Amino acid sequence: MINLKIKTLVGAAAFAATAFIGGTASAAVFTYGFDGVTNNSVLDTSIAESQASVEVEDQGGTAVSFKFLNTAVLPMSIVQIYFADGSLLDFASAVITNSGTAFSPGSSPPNLPGGTFSADYATDADSNPGGKVNNGVKDAGDSVTVTFNYAGSSMIADVIKGLNDGTIDVGIHVQGFASGGSESLEITGRCDPITEICGPGVNVIPVPAGFPLLLTALAGVGILSRRKLRKTA
């Protein structure tokens, strides 16, 4: 009888964990970093790699957003953004949302300077008024979000897989360094948060924000069950 109760309790807990993950995974935010490709300056490249990031998030199952950020500890500004993709994103549907920035569709040059891919879509910080650096992602409170509809039957899982295996490329051009130089970077940081394995081909599995609390609760259930067993014995 006790064994049956424990099995039922564990089974219910496992089902709750599965439902919890399934119910929140679509709302997960996937954060990626960037690696330098031009490396004109070791210092500038290091600054950009440590400060620039992009948050990838599903938008209602019909679109995906890419939010570009800068911690702005040291001077720099993301002034151009480039995307390349096989068939997962509908670039014609692109919507740019500026927050403290002024980006518009199109870019000159049309491809990431020194980059490893040809861009299918690009956006550029406006030159006027204020200049590209001031209109780019320059301060900690700045961001620019580019949202695309999914192409065909694609979903967030396909986009994340594409980012991890290189099907989707994202690049940024950074200016505004104290040195006066510029650097190009491409998306990286492809890490599985559970195994902490990073690199091309790693499929990132989102861990919902409240999942650690659920695991703690399940551990408590296990301890309680073992105590009941010892008392019965």
C-alpha positions as CSV (number, residue, x, y, z in Angstrom):
1,M,0.0,0.0,0.0
2,I,2.8,2.4,0.9
3,N,4.7,1.6,-2.2
4,L,1.6,2.3,-4.3
5,K,1.2,5.7,-2.6
6,I,4.8,6.6,-3.3
7,K,4.6,5.5,-6.9
8,T,1.4,7.5,-7.4
9,L,3.0,10.6,-5.7
10,V,6.2,10.3,-7.8
11,G,4.2,9.8,-11.0
12,A,2.0,12.8,-10.3
13,A,5.1,14.9,-9.5
14,A,6.8,13.8,-12.8
15,F,3.6,14.7,-14.7
16,A,3.5,18.1,-12.9
17,A,7.2,18.8,-13.9
18,T,6.5,17.8,-17.5
19,A,3.4,20.1,-17.6
20,F,5.3,22.9,-16.0
21,I,8.1,22.7,-18.6
22,G,5.7,22.3,-21.5
23,G,3.5,25.2,-20.3
24,T,6.3,27.7,-20.0
25,A,9.0,26.8,-22.6
26,S,7.4,28.8,-25.3
27,A,7.8,32.0,-23.2
28,A,11.5,31.4,-22.6
29,V,14.0,34.0,-23.5
30,F,17.2,32.7,-25.2
31,T,20.2,34.9,-24.7
32,Y,23.2,34.8,-27.1
33,G,26.5,36.6,-27.1
34,F,28.8,37.5,-29.9
35,D,32.3,36.6,-31.0
36,G,34.6,39.0,-32.8
37,V,35.4,38.3,-36.5
38,T,37.5,41.4,-37.5
39,N,39.6,41.7,-34.4
40,N,41.0,45.0,-35.4
41,S,41.8,45.7,-31.8
42,V,42.1,43.0,-29.1
43,L,40.8,45.5,-26.5
44,D,37.8,46.7,-28.5
45,T,36.9,43.1,-29.5
46,S,37.0,42.1,-25.8
47,I,34.8,45.0,-24.9
48,A,32.2,44.2,-27.5
49,E,32.2,40.5,-26.7
50,S,31.6,41.2,-23.0
51,Q,28.9,43.9,-23.5
52,A,26.7,43.0,-26.5
53,S,24.0,40.4,-26.4
54,V,20.7,39.5,-28.1
55,E,17.6,38.0,-26.5
56,V,15.5,35.7,-28.8
57,E,11.9,35.2,-27.8
58,D,8.8,33.7,-29.3
59,Q,5.9,36.1,-29.9
60,G,2.6,34.3,-29.6
61,G,3.6,31.4,-31.8
62,T,3.6,33.4,-35.0
63,A,6.7,35.5,-34.7
64,V,10.1,35.7,-33.1
65,S,11.9,38.8,-31.7
66,F,15.6,39.6,-31.5
67,K,16.3,42.2,-28.9
68,F,19.9,43.7,-29.0
69,L,21.4,45.0,-25.8
70,N,24.6,46.7,-24.6
71,T,25.6,46.7,-20.9
72,A,27.6,49.9,-21.7
73,V,30.2,49.5,-19.0
74,L,32.7,51.0,-21.5
75,P,32.0,53.2,-24.6
76,M,30.7,51.4,-27.7
77,S,27.5,51.4,-29.8
78,I,25.9,48.7,-32.0
79,V,25.2,50.6,-35.2
80,Q,24.4,47.9,-37.8
81,I,22.7,44.5,-37.5
82,Y,22.7,41.7,-40.2
83,F,20.7,38.5,-40.5
84,A,21.1,35.5,-42.8
85,D,18.8,32.5,-42.9
86,G,17.8,29.6,-45.1
87,S,14.0,29.4,-44.7
88,L,13.0,29.9,-41.1
89,L,12.3,33.7,-41.0
90,D,10.0,35.8,-43.1
91,F,12.3,38.9,-43.7
92,A,9.6,40.7,-45.6
93,S,7.6,40.9,-42.3
94,A,10.3,42.6,-40.3
95,V,9.3,45.2,-37.7
96,I,11.9,47.4,-36.0
97,T,11.1,48.6,-32.4
98,N,13.5,51.3,-31.2
99,S,14.0,52.2,-27.5
100,G,16.5,55.0,-27.2
101,T,17.7,54.1,-30.7
102,A,17.0,55.1,-34.3
103,F,17.3,52.1,-36.6
104,S,15.8,51.8,-40.1
105,P,15.7,49.0,-42.6
106,G,18.6,48.6,-45.0
107,S,22.3,49.1,-44.3
108,S,25.4,50.4,-46.0
109,P,27.4,48.3,-46.6
110,P,24.8,45.6,-47.2
111,N,26.9,42.9,-45.6
112,L,28.7,42.7,-42.3
113,P,32.2,44.2,-42.8
114,G,34.6,41.3,-42.5
115,G,31.8,38.9,-41.8
116,T,31.5,35.2,-42.9
117,F,28.0,35.3,-44.5
118,S,25.9,37.3,-47.0
119,A,23.0,39.1,-45.3
120,D,19.4,38.5,-46.3
121,Y,18.2,41.4,-44.0
122,A,20.0,44.3,-42.4
123,T,19.1,47.4,-40.3
124,D,21.2,50.5,-39.7
125,A,21.3,53.2,-37.1
126,D,20.4,56.5,-38.8
127,S,23.2,59.0,-39.5
128,N,21.0,62.0,-38.8
129,P,20.3,63.6,-36.5
130,G,23.0,62.9,-34.0
131,G,25.1,60.3,-36.0
132,K,25.2,56.5,-36.0
133,V,26.9,56.1,-32.7
134,N,24.4,58.1,-30.8
135,N,21.5,56.5,-32.6
136,G,22.8,53.0,-32.0
137,V,22.5,50.7,-29.0
138,K,24.9,52.9,-27.0
139,D,23.6,53.1,-23.4
140,A,22.5,50.5,-20.9
141,G,18.9,51.5,-21.3
142,D,19.0,51.4,-25.1
143,S,17.7,48.5,-27.2
144,V,16.5,47.7,-30.7
145,T,14.2,44.8,-31.4
146,V,13.7,43.2,-34.8
147,T,10.7,40.9,-35.1
148,F,10.1,38.5,-37.9
149,N,7.1,36.3,-38.7
150,Y,8.0,32.6,-38.9
151,A,8.3,31.3,-42.4
152,G,6.1,28.4,-43.4
153,S,5.5,26.1,-40.4
154,S,8.6,27.2,-38.5
155,M,8.4,27.6,-34.7
156,I,10.7,28.9,-31.9
157,A,12.3,25.5,-31.6
158,D,13.3,25.6,-35.3
159,V,14.8,29.1,-34.9
160,I,16.8,28.1,-31.8
161,K,18.1,25.0,-33.6
162,G,19.0,27.2,-36.6
163,L,21.0,29.6,-34.4
164,N,22.8,26.7,-32.8
165,D,23.7,24.8,-36.0
166,G,24.5,27.9,-38.0
167,T,21.4,27.8,-40.3
168,I,20.7,31.3,-39.0
169,D,23.5,33.9,-38.8
170,V,23.3,37.2,-36.9
171,G,26.1,39.8,-37.0
172,I,26.6,43.2,-35.5
173,H,28.9,46.1,-36.4
174,V,30.1,48.1,-33.4
175,Q,31.5,51.6,-33.3
176,G,32.0,54.3,-30.7
177,F,34.9,52.7,-28.9
178,A,37.3,55.1,-27.0
179,S,39.9,54.1,-29.6
180,G,37.8,55.4,-32.4
181,G,37.9,51.9,-34.1
182,S,35.2,49.5,-35.1
183,E,34.6,45.8,-34.9
184,S,32.3,43.2,-36.5
185,L,31.0,40.3,-34.4
186,E,28.8,37.2,-35.1
187,I,26.4,35.4,-32.8
188,T,27.8,32.8,-30.5
189,G,27.2,31.6,-26.9
190,R,25.5,28.5,-28.1
191,C,25.3,26.7,-24.7
192,D,23.0,24.1,-23.2
193,P,22.2,25.6,-19.7
194,I,21.8,22.0,-18.3
195,T,25.0,20.4,-19.6
196,E,26.9,23.7,-20.0
197,I,28.2,22.3,-23.3
198,C,28.8,25.1,-25.9
199,G,29.4,25.1,-29.6
200,P,27.8,24.6,-33.0
201,G,25.1,21.9,-33.0
202,V,24.2,22.2,-29.3
203,N,20.5,22.3,-28.9
204,V,19.5,24.7,-26.2
205,I,16.8,23.4,-23.9
206,P,15.1,26.3,-22.0
207,V,14.9,26.1,-18.2
208,P,11.8,27.9,-17.0
209,A,12.4,30.6,-14.4
210,G,10.4,28.7,-11.7
211,F,11.7,25.3,-12.5
212,P,14.4,25.2,-9.7
213,L,11.7,25.9,-7.2
214,L,9.7,22.9,-8.6
215,L,12.8,20.7,-8.3
216,T,13.2,21.8,-4.6
217,A,9.5,20.9,-3.9
218,L,10.0,17.5,-5.6
219,A,13.1,16.9,-3.5
220,G,11.0,17.6,-0.4
221,V,8.4,15.1,-1.5
222,G,11.1,12.5,-1.8
223,I,12.5,13.2,1.7
224,L,9.0,13.0,3.2
225,S,8.3,9.7,1.5
226,R,11.5,8.2,2.7
227,R,10.7,9.2,6.3
228,K,7.3,7.6,6.1
229,L,8.9,4.4,4.9
230,R,11.3,4.3,7.8
231,K,8.5,4.9,10.3
232,T,6.5,2.1,8.9
233,A,9.5,-0.3,8.9
